[in-house]
Amino acid sequence: MRYFLLVYDRRGARLTSAPQVFDDQQEALGARFDIERSGLGDDIEVVVLGGENLESLKTTHARYFGSDSLPAAS
């Protein structure tokens, strides 16, 4: 399983950057904590999702991937 860190702008209904990919869950959660601690505001949602690949997450968590201009995964 891989872990995908997403930073989602609720107001704009889009990801603010390309998903970050991690092989280690604790590393992904640490990165999430660092981003949240930076104070992005109430309209920004930071999540870590686990899955086999980004394509499967686009199916199970479609609300994060509604834009055709999705940034590429890093």
C-alpha positions as CSV (number, residue, x, y, z in Angstrom):
1,M,0.0,0.0,0.0
2,R,1.0,3.6,-0.7
3,Y,0.0,6.7,1.1
4,F,-1.1,9.9,-0.8
5,L,-1.0,13.3,0.9
6,L,-3.6,15.6,-0.6
7,V,-4.0,19.4,0.0
8,Y,-7.5,20.3,-1.1
9,D,-9.0,23.8,-1.4
10,R,-12.7,23.4,-0.4
11,R,-13.7,26.8,-1.8
12,G,-12.0,26.2,-5.2
13,A,-13.0,22.5,-5.2
14,R,-9.5,21.4,-6.4
15,L,-6.2,20.1,-5.2
16,T,-3.7,22.9,-4.5
17,S,-0.7,20.9,-5.6
18,A,0.3,17.5,-6.9
19,P,-0.4,14.6,-4.5
20,Q,2.7,13.6,-2.5
21,V,3.3,9.8,-2.4
22,F,4.8,7.9,0.5
23,D,5.6,4.3,1.2
24,D,5.5,4.8,4.9
25,Q,2.3,5.8,6.7
26,Q,4.0,7.5,9.6
27,E,6.1,9.6,7.2
28,A,2.9,10.7,5.4
29,L,1.1,11.6,8.6
30,G,4.2,13.6,9.8
31,A,4.1,15.5,6.5
32,R,0.4,16.1,7.0
33,F,1.0,17.5,10.5
34,D,3.7,19.8,9.3
35,I,1.4,21.2,6.6
36,E,-1.5,21.7,9.0
37,R,0.7,23.4,11.5
38,S,1.7,26.0,9.0
39,G,-1.8,27.5,9.3
40,L,-3.4,27.2,5.8
41,G,-6.8,28.4,6.8
42,D,-10.3,26.9,7.2
43,D,-10.9,26.3,3.5
44,I,-7.9,24.0,3.1
45,E,-8.2,20.3,3.9
46,V,-5.1,18.1,4.3
47,V,-5.7,14.4,4.1
48,V,-3.6,11.2,3.9
49,L,-5.3,8.4,1.9
50,G,-4.0,4.8,1.6
51,G,-4.4,2.8,-1.6
52,E,-2.7,0.7,-4.2
53,N,-2.4,3.6,-6.6
54,L,-3.7,7.1,-7.4
55,E,-6.2,5.7,-9.9
56,S,-8.0,3.7,-7.3
57,L,-8.3,6.7,-5.0
58,K,-9.8,8.7,-7.9
59,T,-12.7,6.2,-7.8
60,T,-13.1,5.9,-4.0
61,H,-12.5,9.6,-3.2
62,A,-13.7,11.3,-6.3
63,R,-14.5,14.6,-4.6
64,Y,-10.8,15.4,-4.4
65,F,-10.2,14.7,-8.1
66,G,-13.1,16.5,-9.8
67,S,-11.0,18.8,-11.9
68,D,-9.6,17.8,-15.3
69,S,-6.5,19.9,-14.5
70,L,-5.3,17.6,-11.7
71,P,-1.6,18.1,-11.0
72,A,0.6,15.1,-11.6
73,A,1.7,13.0,-8.6
74,S,5.2,13.6,-7.4
